[in-house]
């Protein structure tokens, strides 16, 4: 009798536990949920170092990556060298005579050489097939509408983009940082990214068509030492800027002393009213 009572008790406990267990995450519907007013996200990446400039008055390029290695030759401040690879705290560099030598990182700084290859035009629009829902953030590869190239080659910022640039540089000035220079080549890529998010109903740094923002920049021949991306959906430029500045990751990109240039792409549409893409790049000379 006692055993039957224990078994019955365990069965009842299992039934009670199952009935009280929370539903799977995608089924949970919180009570009194307010409508989403905006959304933001940020990303950052170090680029491949392709060239360095000598910052020491005279740097020794050595046969190995130690200070005891013989000196191949010396090079003066301001000279630039092509980087073959990085080894600990040294760059392996190619000399003018094609010899490979090593120079300490502390005697150099990475610089950017602009890629002069013409920027590829985006593909023509195609119809969407099974586009993901608007709230989805992890987008698999792809059944998407291809982004049209309309208004992605303008030589001037729109009034909204000008307003966002003003707000960004005002924030940097308040923190004793130099203003970001607008880069129209990067801006055109940022516009394409914003339109791509609208067309394909997603909000993510990873595009089903272009991949990560860093893959995208490289595919459009954007050279950089460091790069970052902020994306936001919001009704107004001011609200988007406020939301980005109130988020540590986005604020870090906006106030990074390492970034020198920015591209801003704002497109009307999507569930938030407007889609904003800020692409930051470091292009030291």
C-alpha positions in Angstrom: 0.0 0.0 0.0 2.8 2.4 0.9 4.6 1.7 -2.4 1.4 2.4 -4.4 1.0 5.7 -2.5 4.6 6.8 -3.4 4.1 5.9 -7.0 0.8 7.8 -7.2 2.5 10.8 -5.5 5.4 10.8 -8.1 2.9 10.6 -11.0 1.0 13.6 -9.7 4.2 15.6 -9.2 5.2 14.9 -12.8 1.9 16.0 -14.1 2.0 19.2 -12.0 5.6 20.0 -13.1 4.7 19.5 -16.8 1.7 21.8 -16.5 3.7 24.5 -14.8 6.8 24.3 -17.0 7.4 27.4 -19.2 6.6 27.1 -22.8 9.5 27.2 -25.4 11.0 30.6 -25.9 9.5 31.2 -29.2 6.0 30.6 -27.8 6.3 32.8 -24.7 4.0 35.8 -25.0 4.8 38.3 -22.1 1.8 40.3 -20.8 1.5 44.0 -21.5 4.3 44.0 -24.0 4.9 47.5 -25.4 5.4 48.0 -29.2 9.0 48.0 -30.3 10.0 51.6 -30.9 13.5 51.0 -32.2 16.3 48.5 -32.4 20.1 48.8 -32.6 23.2 46.5 -33.0 27.0 47.0 -33.4 30.0 45.1 -34.8 33.8 45.6 -35.0 36.7 43.9 -36.7 40.4 44.5 -37.2 41.4 44.3 -40.8 44.3 42.6 -42.5 47.4 44.8 -42.2 48.8 45.2 -45.8 51.2 48.1 -45.4 53.0 49.9 -42.6 54.7 53.3 -42.3 57.9 53.7 -40.3 57.4 55.9 -37.3 60.9 55.6 -35.7 63.6 58.1 -36.9 65.5 55.1 -38.3 64.3 51.5 -38.2 66.4 48.4 -38.6 64.9 45.7 -40.9 66.3 42.4 -39.6 66.6 38.9 -41.0 64.6 37.5 -38.1 62.0 38.6 -35.6 64.5 39.2 -32.7 66.7 42.2 -31.9 69.7 39.8 -32.1 69.1 39.0 -35.8 71.4 40.6 -38.3 70.3 43.9 -40.0 69.3 43.6 -43.6 69.1 47.4 -44.0 67.8 50.5 -42.2 64.9 52.6 -43.4 63.9 56.2 -42.6 60.9 57.6 -40.9 57.9 58.0 -43.2 58.9 55.1 -45.5 56.2 52.6 -46.2 56.7 48.8 -46.5 54.4 46.0 -47.7 53.4 43.5 -45.0 53.7 39.8 -45.8 52.6 38.6 -42.4 52.6 39.3 -38.6 54.8 37.3 -36.2 54.2 38.1 -32.5 55.3 41.8 -32.1 57.0 42.0 -35.6 55.9 42.5 -39.1 57.4 40.5 -41.9 57.9 43.1 -44.7 58.9 42.9 -48.3 61.8 45.2 -49.2 62.2 47.0 -52.5 64.6 44.3 -53.7 62.0 41.6 -52.8 63.9 40.4 -49.7 61.8 39.6 -46.7 62.8 41.2 -43.4 61.3 41.9 -40.0 60.6 45.2 -38.3 59.1 45.7 -34.8 55.5 46.8 -34.6 56.4 49.5 -32.1 58.4 51.3 -34.8 55.6 51.3 -37.3 51.9 52.1 -37.8 49.5 50.4 -40.2 48.4 52.5 -43.1 45.8 52.1 -45.8 46.4 52.2 -49.6 43.2 52.8 -51.4 42.0 50.1 -53.8 41.4 51.8 -57.1 39.5 48.8 -58.6 36.0 50.1 -59.7 33.2 49.3 -57.3 30.9 46.5 -58.6 27.3 47.5 -59.3 24.7 45.7 -57.2 22.6 43.1 -59.1 19.2 44.0 -60.5 16.1 43.4 -58.3 14.5 40.0 -58.2 11.3 38.7 -56.7 11.4 37.5 -53.1 10.9 33.8 -52.3 10.0 32.9 -48.8 11.4 36.0 -47.2 12.1 35.6 -43.5 9.7 37.4 -41.1 10.6 41.0 -40.1 11.5 40.2 -36.6 14.0 37.5 -37.5 17.7 38.3 -36.9 19.5 35.1 -37.9 19.1 35.0 -41.6 20.2 31.9 -43.5 21.5 32.1 -46.9 19.3 33.1 -49.3 16.1 33.5 -50.9 16.1 37.2 -50.9 15.2 40.2 -52.9 18.3 41.5 -54.4 19.0 45.2 -53.6 18.4 47.6 -56.4 21.2 50.0 -57.2 19.0 53.0 -57.4 20.3 56.0 -55.4 23.4 54.2 -54.2 25.8 56.2 -56.3 24.9 59.7 -55.2 27.9 62.1 -54.7 26.1 63.9 -51.8 24.6 63.0 -48.5 20.8 63.2 -48.0 19.5 65.7 -45.5 18.9 62.8 -42.9 22.5 61.6 -43.5 23.8 65.1 -43.0 21.9 65.4 -39.8 23.3 62.1 -38.5 26.9 63.1 -39.4 26.4 66.4 -37.5 25.2 64.5 -34.4 28.0 62.0 -34.6 30.7 64.6 -34.9 29.1 66.8 -32.2 29.4 63.8 -29.8 33.0 63.3 -30.8 33.8 67.0 -30.3 32.3 66.8 -26.8 34.8 64.0 -26.1 37.8 65.8 -27.6 37.9 63.6 -30.6 38.5 64.6 -34.2 35.6 64.7 -36.6 34.9 61.7 -38.8 35.4 62.4 -42.5 32.6 61.3 -44.8 33.6 58.7 -47.3 31.1 58.5 -50.2 32.3 55.1 -51.3 31.6 53.7 -47.8 28.3 55.6 -47.7 27.1 54.0 -50.9 27.8 50.6 -49.3 26.0 51.6 -46.1 23.0 52.6 -48.2 22.9 49.3 -50.0 23.1 47.5 -46.6 20.1 49.6 -45.2 18.1 48.9 -48.3 19.0 45.2 -48.2 17.7 44.9 -44.6 14.4 46.5 -45.7 14.0 44.4 -48.9 14.8 41.1 -47.2 13.0 41.7 -43.9 15.9 41.2 -41.5 17.8 43.1 -38.9 21.3 41.7 -38.6 25.0 42.5 -39.3 25.0 39.4 -41.5 23.3 39.8 -44.8 21.9 36.8 -46.7 23.4 38.3 -49.9 26.6 40.1 -48.7 27.6 38.3 -45.6 29.2 40.2 -42.7 29.7 44.0 -43.0 33.4 43.3 -43.3 32.9 40.8 -46.1 30.6 43.4 -47.7 33.2 46.2 -47.4 35.9 44.0 -48.9 33.7 42.9 -51.8 33.1 46.6 -52.6 36.9 47.2 -52.4 36.8 49.2 -49.2 40.3 49.1 -47.6 40.7 49.6 -43.8 42.9 48.9 -40.8 39.8 48.7 -38.5 36.1 48.7 -39.3 32.9 48.8 -37.3 29.2 48.9 -38.1 26.2 50.2 -36.2 22.7 49.5 -37.5 19.5 50.8 -36.1 15.8 51.0 -37.0 13.9 54.0 -35.8 11.4 56.7 -36.7 13.8 59.7 -36.6 17.5 60.4 -36.9 17.6 62.0 -33.4 15.9 59.0 -31.8 18.3 56.6 -33.6 21.3 58.6 -32.5 20.1 58.8 -28.9 19.6 55.0 -28.8 23.0 54.3 -30.3 24.8 56.7 -27.8 23.0 55.1 -24.9 24.3 51.6 -25.8 28.0 50.8 -24.8 28.8 48.9 -28.0 27.5 51.5 -30.4 28.9 54.4 -28.4 32.3 52.7 -28.5 32.2 52.7 -32.3 31.0 56.3 -32.4 33.7 57.5 -30.0 36.6 55.4 -31.1 39.7 57.5 -31.6 41.0 55.0 -34.1 38.2 55.5 -36.7 38.9 58.3 -39.3 36.1 57.9 -41.8 32.4 57.0 -41.9 29.7 56.0 -44.4 26.1 56.7 -43.5 23.2 55.0 -45.2 19.6 55.9 -44.3 16.7 54.3 -46.2 13.0 54.8 -45.5 11.0 51.5 -44.9 10.8 48.5 -42.7 8.9 48.0 -39.5 10.7 50.8 -37.6 10.1 53.5 -40.2 13.7 54.0 -41.3 16.8 51.8 -41.4 20.1 53.3 -40.5 23.6 51.9 -41.2 26.8 53.5 -40.0 30.0 52.0 -41.4 33.2 53.2 -39.6 36.6 52.7 -41.0 40.2 53.5 -40.0 42.2 54.8 -42.9 45.5 56.2 -41.5 47.9 57.6 -44.1 
